[in-house]
Amino acid sequence: MTSKLEQLKQFTTVVADTGDIDAIANLQPVDATTNPSLLLKAAALPRYADHLQTAMSRCGGDIGLGCDLFAVAVGGEILKLIPGRISTEVDARLSFDSQAMVQRGERLIELYEQAGIARERVLIKLASTWEGIRAAEQLEKAGIQTNLTLLFSFTQAVACAEAGVFLISPFVGRIYDWYKKHEGRDYTGAEDPGVQSASRIYDYYKAHDYKTVVMGASFRNIGQIEALAGCDRLTISPELLGQLAQAEGALPRQLQPGRASEPRQSMDEKTFRWGLNEDAMATEKLAEGIRQFARDQEKLEALLHAKR
């Protein structure tokens, strides 16, 4: 019987959530995503040692530029193995400064183009803060497509759609983690709060003809992935991709356009900030995610600094 991974690929674009070249070559996803945490792991691998050294030698002492050069080098290696696109993340410490995010996104695209990689093969990842969404709006108008990450709420999703961003990444697993901890119970299938959040966003986008792509992310088990079969894209770790590749049995499509949804909403800054404030889970996980990526960015900078 065809594996569940091959069945999933029939109605969902599968994206590898990793910088592991071997895993990407083996599992053959369409696209791939990286973030500061994954780049930090990549920096510890022998195969990237030369890239790390080259990034440091080219950055002229600007460690931030060195990190961007390393991110582009890793992205370039990944793009040799996939037919689609790589998502590369802007420094999380800029998450509340729209213009700084725009400038860093433009620099990443410039570095990719200097490496002979067209911008059409790159998505710039930004945190789904109000400022991040505004930065994405500017980048999209300039022909640079974006991936809005650390997305935990319907409020963030509505604002992203109105801004015309190319793609959002609802963090299914981290939502699940929060509710499991705070409610003291486990969740499976369609009752999983992370699955429910991504499903609600998908239905809303399709009902109101938003073109923004929904890419579920941050999975804890293959049950969450199976419950979102049919989502536009799913970015999945090599471990879970491997489990899906080994799993047999039918994998029916769960999400598809035409399902019931709620009325169209409008999202200004005051509404956004209040909606996020009222969602304790989203507020906590967004702040936690930014802090985690910022710490890993600092560790990557330390590694580069050691190469001086």
Secondary structure by P-SEA (a helix, b strand, c coil): cccaaaaaacccccccccccaaaaaaacccbbbbcaaaaaaaaacccaaaaaaaaaaacccaaaaaaaaaaaaaaaaaaacccbbbbbbccccccccaaaaaaaaaaaaaaaaaaccccccbbbbbcccaaaaaaaaaaaaacbbbbbcccccaaaaaaaaaacccccccaaaaaaaaaaaaacccccccccaaaaaaaaaaaaaaaacccbbbbbcccccaaaaaaaccccbbbbcaaaaaaaaacccccccccccccccccbbbbcaaaaaaaaaacaaaaaaaaaaaaaaaaaaaaaaaaaaaac
